[in-house]
Amino acid sequence: MNAQDRKVSKAHEALMGLVIGDAFGMPTTSYTPAIIKKLLGEVGDFLDAPSGHPLHSGLKAGIVTDDTEIAILIAKIKNS
């Protein structure tokens, strides 16, 4: 693997980490730890956003947010 391929691979790995972290954290966005514990208990898996969530109400477990969409758009711009 050449240097350019390694850079692309590392960028891909970083984006995948962002995607997974975004989907995992989506239902807890903007909540304090106390609210998270009250609404969701111990979070250890991908979960649906709670009903009435201020940003993500109705999103199903594993769905990414605009954070991921923006990062992918930036990556595409930087790669063009």
PDB file with one MODEL, atoms N, CA, C and O in Angstrom:
MODEL        1
ATOM      1  N   MET A   1       0.847  -1.175   0.000  1.00  0.00           N
ATOM      2  CA  MET A   1       0.000   0.000   0.000  1.00  0.00           C
ATOM      3  C   MET A   1       0.898   1.245   0.000  1.00  0.00           C
ATOM      4  O   MET A   1       1.799   1.369   0.829  1.00  0.00           O
ATOM      5  N   ASN A   2       0.644   2.148  -0.925  1.00  0.00           N
ATOM      6  CA  ASN A   2       1.460   3.362  -0.997  1.00  0.00           C
ATOM      7  C   ASN A   2       0.953   4.425  -0.009  1.00  0.00           C
ATOM      8  O   ASN A   2      -0.074   4.242   0.645  1.00  0.00           O
ATOM      9  N   ALA A   3       1.684   5.521   0.081  1.00  0.00           N
ATOM     10  CA  ALA A   3       1.366   6.569   1.057  1.00  0.00           C
ATOM     11  C   ALA A   3      -0.028   7.159   0.824  1.00  0.00           C
ATOM     12  O   ALA A   3      -0.763   7.413   1.779  1.00  0.00           O
ATOM     13  N   GLN A   4      -0.385   7.373  -0.419  1.00  0.00           N
ATOM     14  CA  GLN A   4      -1.710   7.939  -0.724  1.00  0.00           C
ATOM     15  C   GLN A   4      -2.816   6.974  -0.306  1.00  0.00           C
ATOM     16  O   GLN A   4      -3.820   7.397   0.267  1.00  0.00           O
ATOM     17  N   ASP A   5      -2.647   5.699  -0.583  1.00  0.00           N
ATOM     18  CA  ASP A   5      -3.640   4.699  -0.184  1.00  0.00           C
ATOM     19  C   ASP A   5      -3.784   4.654   1.337  1.00  0.00           C
ATOM     20  O   ASP A   5      -4.893   4.504   1.851  1.00  0.00           O
ATOM     21  N   ARG A   6      -2.669   4.783   2.058  1.00  0.00           N
ATOM     22  CA  ARG A   6      -2.713   4.798   3.531  1.00  0.00           C
ATOM     23  C   ARG A   6      -3.494   6.009   4.032  1.00  0.00           C
ATOM     24  O   ARG A   6      -4.278   5.895   4.975  1.00  0.00           O
ATOM     25  N   LYS A   7      -3.285   7.170   3.407  1.00  0.00           N
ATOM     26  CA  LYS A   7      -4.024   8.372   3.801  1.00  0.00           C
ATOM     27  C   LYS A   7      -5.520   8.189   3.576  1.00  0.00           C
ATOM     28  O   LYS A   7      -6.332   8.539   4.432  1.00  0.00           O
ATOM     29  N   VAL A   8      -5.872   7.647   2.440  1.00  0.00           N
ATOM     30  CA  VAL A   8      -7.278   7.422   2.129  1.00  0.00           C
ATOM     31  C   VAL A   8      -7.878   6.418   3.106  1.00  0.00           C
ATOM     32  O   VAL A   8      -9.001   6.603   3.575  1.00  0.00           O
ATOM     33  N   SER A   9      -7.138   5.362   3.413  1.00  0.00           N
ATOM     34  CA  SER A   9      -7.615   4.351   4.352  1.00  0.00           C
ATOM     35  C   SER A   9      -7.835   4.959   5.739  1.00  0.00           C
ATOM     36  O   SER A   9      -8.847   4.682   6.384  1.00  0.00           O
ATOM     37  N   LYS A  10      -6.899   5.780   6.197  1.00  0.00           N
ATOM     38  CA  LYS A  10      -7.035   6.413   7.510  1.00  0.00           C
ATOM     39  C   LYS A  10      -8.212   7.390   7.530  1.00  0.00           C
ATOM     40  O   LYS A  10      -8.930   7.473   8.527  1.00  0.00           O
ATOM     41  N   ALA A  11      -8.411   8.117   6.452  1.00  0.00           N
ATOM     42  CA  ALA A  11      -9.547   9.030   6.374  1.00  0.00           C
ATOM     43  C   ALA A  11     -10.862   8.244   6.417  1.00  0.00           C
ATOM     44  O   ALA A  11     -11.814   8.647   7.085  1.00  0.00           O
ATOM     45  N   HIS A  12     -10.900   7.130   5.702  1.00  0.00           N
ATOM     46  CA  HIS A  12     -12.090   6.281   5.699  1.00  0.00           C
ATOM     47  C   HIS A  12     -12.364   5.747   7.099  1.00  0.00           C
ATOM     48  O   HIS A  12     -13.507   5.756   7.556  1.00  0.00           O
ATOM     49  N   GLU A  13     -11.326   5.283   7.778  1.00  0.00           N
ATOM     50  CA  GLU A  13     -11.484   4.765   9.139  1.00  0.00           C
ATOM     51  C   GLU A  13     -11.986   5.856  10.084  1.00  0.00           C
ATOM     52  O   GLU A  13     -12.835   5.594  10.935  1.00  0.00           O
ATOM     53  N   ALA A  14     -11.470   7.069   9.941  1.00  0.00           N
ATOM     54  CA  ALA A  14     -11.913   8.177  10.788  1.00  0.00           C
ATOM     55  C   ALA A  14     -13.385   8.493  10.538  1.00  0.00           C
ATOM     56  O   ALA A  14     -14.146   8.712  11.480  1.00  0.00           O
ATOM     57  N   LEU A  15     -13.779   8.514   9.275  1.00  0.00           N
ATOM     58  CA  LEU A  15     -15.189   8.776   8.960  1.00  0.00           C
ATOM     59  C   LEU A  15     -16.091   7.671   9.493  1.00  0.00           C
ATOM     60  O   LEU A  15     -17.190   7.945   9.975  1.00  0.00           O
ATOM     61  N   MET A  16     -15.639   6.434   9.411  1.00  0.00           N
ATOM     62  CA  MET A  16     -16.448   5.330   9.939  1.00  0.00           C
ATOM     63  C   MET A  16     -16.604   5.458  11.456  1.00  0.00           C
ATOM     64  O   MET A  16     -17.676   5.174  11.991  1.00  0.00           O
ATOM     65  N   GLY A  17     -15.562   5.876  12.141  1.00  0.00           N
ATOM     66  CA  GLY A  17     -15.659   6.113  13.575  1.00  0.00           C
ATOM     67  C   GLY A  17     -16.664   7.210  13.887  1.00  0.00           C
ATOM     68  O   GLY A  17     -17.450   7.091  14.827  1.00  0.00           O
ATOM     69  N   LEU A  18     -16.638   8.277  13.098  1.00  0.00           N
ATOM     70  CA  LEU A  18     -17.600   9.366  13.270  1.00  0.00           C
ATOM     71  C   LEU A  18     -19.021   8.868  13.049  1.00  0.00           C
ATOM     72  O   LEU A  18     -19.919   9.195  13.826  1.00  0.00           O
ATOM     73  N   VAL A  19     -19.235   8.081  12.000  1.00  0.00           N
ATOM     74  CA  VAL A  19     -20.571   7.568  11.676  1.00  0.00           C
ATOM     75  C   VAL A  19     -21.106   6.714  12.823  1.00  0.00           C
ATOM     76  O   VAL A  19     -22.246   6.890  13.255  1.00  0.00           O
ATOM     77  N   ILE A  20     -20.293   5.802  13.307  1.00  0.00           N
ATOM     78  CA  ILE A  20     -20.731   4.911  14.390  1.00  0.00           C
ATOM     79  C   ILE A  20     -20.993   5.707  15.664  1.00  0.00           C
ATOM     80  O   ILE A  20     -22.011   5.503  16.326  1.00  0.00           O
ATOM     81  N   GLY A  21     -20.084   6.607  16.009  1.00  0.00           N
ATOM     82  CA  GLY A  21     -20.271   7.424  17.207  1.00  0.00           C
ATOM     83  C   GLY A  21     -21.488   8.320  17.113  1.00  0.00           C
ATOM     84  O   GLY A  21     -22.200   8.501  18.101  1.00  0.00           O
ATOM     85  N   ASP A  22     -21.737   8.880  15.949  1.00  0.00           N
ATOM     86  CA  ASP A  22     -22.896   9.741  15.746  1.00  0.00           C
ATOM     87  C   ASP A  22     -24.189   8.945  15.912  1.00  0.00           C
ATOM     88  O   ASP A  22     -25.105   9.385  16.607  1.00  0.00           O
ATOM     89  N   ALA A  23     -24.264   7.793  15.285  1.00  0.00           N
ATOM     90  CA  ALA A  23     -25.471   6.959  15.395  1.00  0.00           C
ATOM     91  C   ALA A  23     -25.685   6.485  16.824  1.00  0.00           C
ATOM     92  O   ALA A  23     -26.821   6.432  17.295  1.00  0.00           O
ATOM     93  N   PHE A  24     -24.608   6.140  17.517  1.00  0.00           N
ATOM     94  CA  PHE A  24     -24.707   5.670  18.899  1.00  0.00           C
ATOM     95  C   PHE A  24     -25.170   6.803  19.822  1.00  0.00           C
ATOM     96  O   PHE A  24     -25.992   6.582  20.711  1.00  0.00           O
ATOM     97  N   GLY A  25     -24.649   7.998  19.613  1.00  0.00           N
ATOM     98  CA  GLY A  25     -24.979   9.124  20.482  1.00  0.00           C
ATOM     99  C   GLY A  25     -26.227   9.897  20.094  1.00  0.00           C
ATOM    100  O   GLY A  25     -26.693  10.742  20.859  1.00  0.00           O
ATOM    101  N   MET A  26     -26.773   9.620  18.923  1.00  0.00           N
ATOM    102  CA  MET A  26     -27.920  10.380  18.429  1.00  0.00           C
ATOM    103  C   MET A  26     -29.049  10.537  19.447  1.00  0.00           C
ATOM    104  O   MET A  26     -29.529  11.656  19.628  1.00  0.00           O
ATOM    105  N   PRO A  27     -29.500   9.473  20.121  1.00  0.00           N
ATOM    106  CA  PRO A  27     -30.647   9.647  21.013  1.00  0.00           C
ATOM    107  C   PRO A  27     -30.353  10.446  22.280  1.00  0.00           C
ATOM    108  O   PRO A  27     -31.279  10.842  22.988  1.00  0.00           O
ATOM    109  N   THR A  28     -29.075  10.688  22.572  1.00  0.00           N
ATOM    110  CA  THR A  28     -28.719  11.406  23.798  1.00  0.00           C
ATOM    111  C   THR A  28     -28.296  12.848  23.548  1.00  0.00           C
ATOM    112  O   THR A  28     -28.004  13.579  24.495  1.00  0.00           O
ATOM    113  N   THR A  29     -28.261  13.260  22.299  1.00  0.00           N
ATOM    114  CA  THR A  29     -27.819  14.614  21.960  1.00  0.00           C
ATOM    115  C   THR A  29     -28.640  15.655  22.696  1.00  0.00           C
ATOM    116  O   THR A  29     -29.869  15.594  22.707  1.00  0.00           O
ATOM    117  N   SER A  30     -27.968  16.598  23.303  1.00  0.00           N
ATOM    118  CA  SER A  30     -28.506  17.754  24.027  1.00  0.00           C
ATOM    119  C   SER A  30     -29.076  17.399  25.399  1.00  0.00           C
ATOM    120  O   SER A  30     -29.628  18.267  26.074  1.00  0.00           O
ATOM    121  N   TYR A  31     -28.955  16.157  25.817  1.00  0.00           N
ATOM    122  CA  TYR A  31     -29.428  15.755  27.144  1.00  0.00           C
ATOM    123  C   TYR A  31     -28.274  15.704  28.137  1.00  0.00           C
ATOM    124  O   TYR A  31     -27.145  15.363  27.783  1.00  0.00           O
ATOM    125  N   THR A  32     -28.574  16.045  29.376  1.00  0.00           N
ATOM    126  CA  THR A  32     -27.596  15.904  30.449  1.00  0.00           C
ATOM    127  C   THR A  32     -27.513  14.428  30.843  1.00  0.00           C
ATOM    128  O   THR A  32     -28.420  13.657  30.529  1.00  0.00           O
ATOM    129  N   PRO A  33     -26.442  14.028  31.526  1.00  0.00           N
ATOM    130  CA  PRO A  33     -26.361  12.643  31.994  1.00  0.00           C
ATOM    131  C   PRO A  33     -27.575  12.226  32.833  1.00  0.00           C
ATOM    132  O   PRO A  33     -28.039  11.092  32.721  1.00  0.00           O
ATOM    133  N   ALA A  34     -28.087  13.123  33.665  1.00  0.00           N
ATOM    134  CA  ALA A  34     -29.248  12.792  34.504  1.00  0.00           C
ATOM    135  C   ALA A  34     -30.486  12.516  33.653  1.00  0.00           C
ATOM    136  O   ALA A  34     -31.237  11.582  33.930  1.00  0.00           O
ATOM    137  N   ILE A  35     -30.696  13.321  32.626  1.00  0.00           N
ATOM    138  CA  ILE A  35     -31.860  13.106  31.741  1.00  0.00           C
ATOM    139  C   ILE A  35     -31.693  11.821  30.950  1.00  0.00           C
ATOM    140  O   ILE A  35     -32.653  11.075  30.761  1.00  0.00           O
ATOM    141  N   ILE A  36     -30.479  11.560  30.488  1.00  0.00           N
ATOM    142  CA  ILE A  36     -30.219  10.317  29.741  1.00  0.00           C
ATOM    143  C   ILE A  36     -30.557   9.116  30.605  1.00  0.00           C
ATOM    144  O   ILE A  36     -31.236   8.194  30.153  1.00  0.00           O
ATOM    145  N   LYS A  37     -30.093   9.118  31.831  1.00  0.00           N
ATOM    146  CA  LYS A  37     -30.353   7.987  32.735  1.00  0.00           C
ATOM    147  C   LYS A  37     -31.852   7.836  32.981  1.00  0.00           C
ATOM    148  O   LYS A  37     -32.367   6.719  33.003  1.00  0.00           O
ATOM    149  N   LYS A  38     -32.552   8.952  33.166  1.00  0.00           N
ATOM    150  CA  LYS A  38     -33.995   8.914  33.426  1.00  0.00           C
ATOM    151  C   LYS A  38     -34.776   8.396  32.213  1.00  0.00           C
ATOM    152  O   LYS A  38     -35.676   7.568  32.355  1.00  0.00           O
ATOM    153  N   LEU A  39     -34.425   8.892  31.017  1.00  0.00           N
ATOM    154  CA  LEU A  39     -35.172   8.523  29.805  1.00  0.00           C
ATOM    155  C   LEU A  39     -34.747   7.184  29.210  1.00  0.00           C
ATOM    156  O   LEU A  39     -35.581   6.426  28.717  1.00  0.00           O
ATOM    157  N   LEU A  40     -33.451   6.899  29.258  1.00  0.00           N
ATOM    158  CA  LEU A  40     -32.922   5.751  28.522  1.00  0.00           C
ATOM    159  C   LEU A  40     -32.262   4.694  29.401  1.00  0.00           C
ATOM    160  O   LEU A  40     -31.978   3.589  28.938  1.00  0.00           O
ATOM    161  N   GLY A  41     -32.021   5.024  30.651  1.00  0.00           N
ATOM    162  CA  GLY A  41     -31.311   4.086  31.518  1.00  0.00           C
ATOM    163  C   GLY A  41     -29.850   4.016  31.109  1.00  0.00           C
ATOM    164  O   GLY A  41     -29.274   5.011  30.670  1.00  0.00           O
ATOM    165  N   GLU A  42     -29.257   2.852  31.252  1.00  0.00           N
ATOM    166  CA  GLU A  42     -27.874   2.645  30.845  1.00  0.00           C
ATOM    167  C   GLU A  42     -27.837   2.415  29.333  1.00  0.00           C
ATOM    168  O   GLU A  42     -28.438   1.466  28.831  1.00  0.00           O
ATOM    169  N   VAL A  43     -27.146   3.268  28.626  1.00  0.00           N
ATOM    170  CA  VAL A  43     -27.072   3.154  27.166  1.00  0.00           C
ATOM    171  C   VAL A  43     -25.893   2.255  26.821  1.00  0.00           C
ATOM    172  O   VAL A  43     -24.750   2.556  27.163  1.00  0.00           O
ATOM    173  N   GLY A  44     -26.179   1.157  26.145  1.00  0.00           N
ATOM    174  CA  GLY A  44     -25.131   0.226  25.762  1.00  0.00           C
ATOM    175  C   GLY A  44     -25.331  -0.319  24.367  1.00  0.00           C
ATOM    176  O   GLY A  44     -24.659  -1.264  23.954  1.00  0.00           O
ATOM    177  N   ASP A  45     -26.261   0.282  23.642  1.00  0.00           N
ATOM    178  CA  ASP A  45     -26.569  -0.193  22.294  1.00  0.00           C
ATOM    179  C   ASP A  45     -27.165   0.973  21.506  1.00  0.00           C
ATOM    180  O   ASP A  45     -27.449   2.031  22.067  1.00  0.00           O
ATOM    181  N   PHE A  46     -27.346   0.774  20.234  1.00  0.00           N
ATOM    182  CA  PHE A  46     -28.023   1.775  19.421  1.00  0.00           C
ATOM    183  C   PHE A  46     -29.491   1.803  19.840  1.00  0.00           C
ATOM    184  O   PHE A  46     -30.126   0.757  19.972  1.00  0.00           O
ATOM    185  N   LEU A  47     -30.024   3.009  20.046  1.00  0.00           N
ATOM    186  CA  LEU A  47     -31.402   3.160  20.502  1.00  0.00           C
ATOM    187  C   LEU A  47     -32.150   4.149  19.623  1.00  0.00           C
ATOM    188  O   LEU A  47     -31.550   5.026  19.002  1.00  0.00           O
ATOM    189  N   ASP A  48     -33.490   3.991  19.579  1.00  0.00           N
ATOM    190  CA  ASP A  48     -34.334   5.000  18.947  1.00  0.00           C
ATOM    191  C   ASP A  48     -34.232   6.285  19.760  1.00  0.00           C
ATOM    192  O   ASP A  48     -33.997   6.240  20.968  1.00  0.00           O
ATOM    193  N   ALA A  49     -34.407   7.425  19.105  1.00  0.00           N
ATOM    194  CA  ALA A  49     -34.479   8.685  19.839  1.00  0.00           C
ATOM    195  C   ALA A  49     -35.782   8.678  20.642  1.00  0.00           C
ATOM    196  O   ALA A  49     -36.808   8.204  20.155  1.00  0.00           O
ATOM    197  N   PRO A  50     -35.743   9.198  21.861  1.00  0.00           N
ATOM    198  CA  PRO A  50     -36.973   9.242  22.660  1.00  0.00           C
ATOM    199  C   PRO A  50     -38.033  10.106  21.985  1.00  0.00           C
ATOM    200  O   PRO A  50     -37.715  11.084  21.309  1.00  0.00           O
ATOM    201  N   SER A  51     -39.273   9.740  22.175  1.00  0.00           N
ATOM    202  CA  SER A  51     -40.382  10.540  21.653  1.00  0.00           C
ATOM    203  C   SER A  51     -40.282  11.945  22.237  1.00  0.00           C
ATOM    204  O   SER A  51     -40.078  12.114  23.439  1.00  0.00           O
ATOM    205  N   GLY A  52     -40.425  12.937  21.390  1.00  0.00           N
ATOM    206  CA  GLY A  52     -40.336  14.319  21.832  1.00  0.00           C
ATOM    207  C   GLY A  52     -38.920  14.861  21.928  1.00  0.00           C
ATOM    208  O   GLY A  52     -38.713  15.972  22.415  1.00  0.00           O
ATOM    209  N   HIS A  53     -37.939  14.085  21.468  1.00  0.00           N
ATOM    210  CA  HIS A  53     -36.545  14.568  21.493  1.00  0.00           C
ATOM    211  C   HIS A  53     -36.492  15.904  20.755  1.00  0.00           C
ATOM    212  O   HIS A  53     -37.086  16.042  19.686  1.00  0.00           O
ATOM    213  N   PRO A  54     -35.781  16.897  21.320  1.00  0.00           N
ATOM    214  CA  PRO A  54     -35.792  18.231  20.707  1.00  0.00           C
ATOM    215  C   PRO A  54     -35.174  18.304  19.314  1.00  0.00           C
ATOM    216  O   PRO A  54     -35.484  19.223  18.556  1.00  0.00           O
ATOM    217  N   LEU A  55     -34.313  17.362  18.964  1.00  0.00           N
ATOM    218  CA  LEU A  55     -33.660  17.397  17.654  1.00  0.00           C
ATOM    219  C   LEU A  55     -33.939  16.168  16.797  1.00  0.00           C
ATOM    220  O   LEU A  55     -33.970  16.268  15.571  1.00  0.00           O
ATOM    221  N   HIS A  56     -34.141  15.018  17.418  1.00  0.00           N
ATOM    222  CA  HIS A  56     -34.160  13.767  16.663  1.00  0.00           C
ATOM    223  C   HIS A  56     -35.409  12.919  16.882  1.00  0.00           C
ATOM    224  O   HIS A  56     -35.390  11.718  16.612  1.00  0.00           O
ATOM    225  N   SER A  57     -36.477  13.512  17.358  1.00  0.00           N
ATOM    226  CA  SER A  57     -37.697  12.745  17.611  1.00  0.00           C
ATOM    227  C   SER A  57     -38.103  11.966  16.358  1.00  0.00           C
ATOM    228  O   SER A  57     -38.171  12.518  15.260  1.00  0.00           O
ATOM    229  N   GLY A  58     -38.368  10.688  16.545  1.00  0.00           N
ATOM    230  CA  GLY A  58     -38.781   9.839  15.430  1.00  0.00           C
ATOM    231  C   GLY A  58     -37.645   9.106  14.734  1.00  0.00           C
ATOM    232  O   GLY A  58     -37.895   8.202  13.937  1.00  0.00           O
ATOM    233  N   LEU A  59     -36.393   9.481  15.022  1.00  0.00           N
ATOM    234  CA  LEU A  59     -35.281   8.774  14.380  1.00  0.00           C
ATOM    235  C   LEU A  59     -35.110   7.398  15.013  1.00  0.00           C
ATOM    236  O   LEU A  59     -35.171   7.245  16.233  1.00  0.00           O
ATOM    237  N   LYS A  60     -34.899   6.419  14.173  1.00  0.00           N
ATOM    238  CA  LYS A  60     -34.729   5.040  14.623  1.00  0.00           C
ATOM    239  C   LYS A  60     -33.277   4.760  14.994  1.00  0.00           C
ATOM    240  O   LYS A  60     -32.363   5.480  14.590  1.00  0.00           O
ATOM    241  N   ALA A  61     -33.090   3.715  15.758  1.00  0.00           N
ATOM    242  CA  ALA A  61     -31.754   3.298  16.204  1.00  0.00           C
ATOM    243  C   ALA A  61     -30.820   3.141  15.010  1.00  0.00           C
ATOM    244  O   ALA A  61     -31.193   2.562  13.990  1.00  0.00           O
ATOM    245  N   GLY A  62     -29.608   3.661  15.148  1.00  0.00           N
ATOM    246  CA  GLY A  62     -28.593   3.505  14.112  1.00  0.00           C
ATOM    247  C   GLY A  62     -28.604   4.577  13.038  1.00  0.00           C
ATOM    248  O   GLY A  62     -27.754   4.563  12.148  1.00  0.00           O
ATOM    249  N   ILE A  63     -29.546   5.505  13.101  1.00  0.00           N
ATOM    250  CA  ILE A  63     -29.613   6.582  12.109  1.00  0.00           C
ATOM    251  C   ILE A  63     -28.587   7.659  12.467  1.00  0.00           C
ATOM    252  O   ILE A  63     -28.426   8.004  13.638  1.00  0.00           O
ATOM    253  N   VAL A  64     -27.911   8.175  11.478  1.00  0.00           N
ATOM    254  CA  VAL A  64     -26.948   9.252  11.711  1.00  0.00           C
ATOM    255  C   VAL A  64     -27.644  10.605  11.632  1.00  0.00           C
ATOM    256  O   VAL A  64     -28.775  10.719  11.157  1.00  0.00           O
ATOM    257  N   THR A  65     -26.939  11.623  12.109  1.00  0.00           N
ATOM    258  CA  THR A  65     -27.498  12.970  12.117  1.00  0.00           C
ATOM    259  C   THR A  65     -26.829  13.823  11.041  1.00  0.00           C
ATOM    260  O   THR A  65     -26.027  13.340  10.242  1.00  0.00           O
ATOM    261  N   ASP A  66     -27.182  15.083  11.049  1.00  0.00           N
ATOM    262  CA  ASP A  66     -26.569  16.010  10.107  1.00  0.00           C
ATOM    263  C   ASP A  66     -25.071  16.152  10.340  1.00  0.00           C
ATOM    264  O   ASP A  66     -24.349  16.563   9.432  1.00  0.00           O
ATOM    265  N   ASP A  67     -24.588  15.822  11.536  1.00  0.00           N
ATOM    266  CA  ASP A  67     -23.140  15.877  11.789  1.00  0.00           C
ATOM    267  C   ASP A  67     -22.391  14.970  10.808  1.00  0.00           C
ATOM    268  O   ASP A  67     -21.379  15.369  10.231  1.00  0.00           O
ATOM    269  N   THR A  68     -22.894  13.759  10.630  1.00  0.00           N
ATOM    270  CA  THR A  68     -22.281  12.820   9.689  1.00  0.00           C
ATOM    271  C   THR A  68     -22.438  13.312   8.259  1.00  0.00           C
ATOM    272  O   THR A  68     -21.491  13.265   7.475  1.00  0.00           O
ATOM    273  N   GLU A  69     -23.623  13.782   7.922  1.00  0.00           N
ATOM    274  CA  GLU A  69     -23.866  14.252   6.558  1.00  0.00           C
ATOM    275  C   GLU A  69     -22.921  15.397   6.192  1.00  0.00           C
ATOM    276  O   GLU A  69     -22.392  15.434   5.081  1.00  0.00           O
ATOM    277  N   ILE A  70     -22.708  16.323   7.118  1.00  0.00           N
ATOM    278  CA  ILE A  70     -21.807  17.453   6.864  1.00  0.00           C
ATOM    279  C   ILE A  70     -20.367  16.965   6.716  1.00  0.00           C
ATOM    280  O   ILE A  70     -19.651  17.413   5.820  1.00  0.00           O
ATOM    281  N   ALA A  71     -19.940  16.053   7.585  1.00  0.00           N
ATOM    282  CA  ALA A  71     -18.574  15.539   7.505  1.00  0.00           C
ATOM    283  C   ALA A  71     -18.326  14.852   6.158  1.00  0.00           C
ATOM    284  O   ALA A  71     -17.265  15.021   5.557  1.00  0.00           O
ATOM    285  N   ILE A  72     -19.295  14.087   5.694  1.00  0.00           N
ATOM    286  CA  ILE A  72     -19.152  13.408   4.404  1.00  0.00           C
ATOM    287  C   ILE A  72     -19.094  14.429   3.266  1.00  0.00           C
ATOM    288  O   ILE A  72     -18.299  14.277   2.338  1.00  0.00           O
ATOM    289  N   LEU A  73     -19.917  15.453   3.331  1.00  0.00           N
ATOM    290  CA  LEU A  73     -19.874  16.490   2.297  1.00  0.00           C
ATOM    291  C   LEU A  73     -18.508  17.188   2.279  1.00  0.00           C
ATOM    292  O   LEU A  73     -17.954  17.444   1.211  1.00  0.00           O
ATOM    293  N   ILE A  74     -17.978  17.490   3.449  1.00  0.00           N
ATOM    294  CA  ILE A  74     -16.646  18.121   3.516  1.00  0.00           C
ATOM    295  C   ILE A  74     -15.580  17.201   2.953  1.00  0.00           C
ATOM    296  O   ILE A  74     -14.691  17.644   2.226  1.00  0.00           O
ATOM    297  N   ALA A  75     -15.666  15.918   3.287  1.00  0.00           N
ATOM    298  CA  ALA A  75     -14.692  14.946   2.766  1.00  0.00           C
ATOM    299  C   ALA A  75     -14.761  14.879   1.238  1.00  0.00           C
ATOM    300  O   ALA A  75     -13.732  14.786   0.569  1.00  0.00           O
ATOM    301  N   LYS A  76     -15.970  14.925   0.696  1.00  0.00           N
ATOM    302  CA  LYS A  76     -16.123  14.893  -0.761  1.00  0.00           C
ATOM    303  C   LYS A  76     -15.526  16.141  -1.406  1.00  0.00           C
ATOM    304  O   LYS A  76     -14.874  16.056  -2.447  1.00  0.00           O
ATOM    305  N   ILE A  77     -15.748  17.287  -0.790  1.00  0.00           N
ATOM    306  CA  ILE A  77     -15.198  18.541  -1.328  1.00  0.00           C
ATOM    307  C   ILE A  77     -13.666  18.501  -1.296  1.00  0.00           C
ATOM    308  O   ILE A  77     -13.009  18.879  -2.267  1.00  0.00           O
ATOM    309  N   LYS A  78     -13.100  18.037  -0.164  1.00  0.00           N
ATOM    310  CA  LYS A  78     -11.643  17.974  -0.031  1.00  0.00           C
ATOM    311  C   LYS A  78     -11.034  16.978  -1.002  1.00  0.00           C
ATOM    312  O   LYS A  78      -9.872  17.115  -1.386  1.00  0.00           O
ATOM    313  N   ASN A  79     -11.814  15.972  -1.406  1.00  0.00           N
ATOM    314  CA  ASN A  79     -11.301  14.921  -2.288  1.00  0.00           C
ATOM    315  C   ASN A  79     -11.449  15.284  -3.767  1.00  0.00           C
ATOM    316  O   ASN A  79     -10.868  14.622  -4.627  1.00  0.00           O
ATOM    317  N   SER A  80     -12.217  16.322  -4.066  1.00  0.00           N
ATOM    318  CA  SER A  80     -12.443  16.663  -5.482  1.00  0.00           C
ATOM    319  C   SER A  80     -11.392  17.610  -6.026  1.00  0.00           C
ATOM    320  O   SER A  80     -11.448  17.986  -7.197  1.00  0.00           O
TER     321      SER A  80
ENDMDL
END
